[in-house]
Amino acid sequence: MNFKKLLKVIFAAMLAGIMIFAAACTTTPTPDVTAAPEATEAPTEEPTEEPVTPMEEILAALASTEFKDCKNVILYIGDGMGQNHVPATDAITGGRYDGKLVIEYLPYTGIVNTTCTEGEPDSASGGTALACGYKGKRKQLGLNNKGEEVMNMTELAKSLGKSAGIITTESIVDATRATFSVHAKNRNDESKIAALQIDTSVADFIMGGGKAMYDLLMENDPSYVQKLTDNNVTWVTKWEDVLSFNGEGRLIATMTDDYWFEDADTHPSLPEMTEQAIKMLSKNDKGFFLIVEGGALDEVAHNCDMMELTRHMTSFDQAVEIGVRYAYENKDTLIVVTADHETGGILPKEEADAYIKKNEKTNQYIAQEEWCLTNAKLHCLYEAEKIAQSKNPDVDWDTLPYRFTTIAHTSNKVNVWAYGPGAERMQNEKLKSFEIGKFLGESLSGAEFGSTDKNGVK
Ligand SMILES: [Zn+2]
């Protein structure tokens, strides 16, 4: 018997032992002779569970839902999720419901220009537009074009007596999601962003990765250990500590050092976090604002890893499903799904091949943003593809129907999908990102929010 077989035999014997033990433990207890006769005679009733509406039925009814006034807003951001991320996922995975993702069933859709005042957006300007309803500059978090602090959605929700939460699969101090918790001039100063999240953020919770930056802050400035207490912040690094959080004060959870891969078991999945986040926030009768971010989508697109991207997209869509079900059942929740910008220049395979061939000599398909310029030589498209392929050796990459054309961000347009009170305002092919931010704030407050200027600057 080889070692593997031996292990199997040992495992089977252990399993049998556990089952016998379990059976012994679950034998019917001796009836209580002092109990009233009716109680002992009545057949034991199975606990009745609320019938769960099948998701297919909900999806079919989305377009005809009658809504109440808007009480809650859930914003989903797929970081770097461009217009081809969705069809690429459908084509490679077969979709989730009748060949499509839940996102595609949301009844109102628009096309969004994500450019910032300096042209091509980064996650900081893209995030600020959605969080504050202003068109800003690259690198700036929660500031308008002049560098002045402008109110974000989290602050708006709290000012209305509502609850607010932020969850992401990325580091919580990284740009997009940080625009919902702090105001800062430079997105790269991540240790400062961690400090600002402790000192000034009003979000009831911020959950995701980013432990490394929090560790660094505590090491560089040990006074922050005390400042956690002073600011009534509970900082945890494990999912079980999130689940057992008593709800007093604010919660910050950094469950990985940086961003995370969907298949690791050291952290919750995005759908698990979404379920928990809605459970925590919906305790407030006045309502809530929640941002659910597929943050790591951007990382895997920079890596040109199409298979990892489709896994993240599927998980992101499962998180959307949880929100859509909640909105369908409660009729007072607005769901908006969009992106801060596009990453990877994904195109159908033939178009991508032609584009790459045409631009090969000039290398235009290589990086435009700072991070990518530094890494372009080492980490250009071909290199990234080679690494991605080595991680997925069973996949025949030549047969994949979509391909990346850059390792960088692009200024390609993105989509917005919406469901809920007032969602028809998103049915527009000429939206600008900041107009989505304005719409979110105005839906939550019933009053004007964000820039009052048609260009989103003032
Ligand atoms: Zn990026």
Boltz pocket constraint, residues with backbone or C-beta under 6 A from the ligand:
constraints:
  - pocket:
      binder: B
      contacts: [[A, 80], [A, 123], [A, 298], [A, 299], [A, 302], [A, 343], [A, 409]]
      max_distance: 6.0
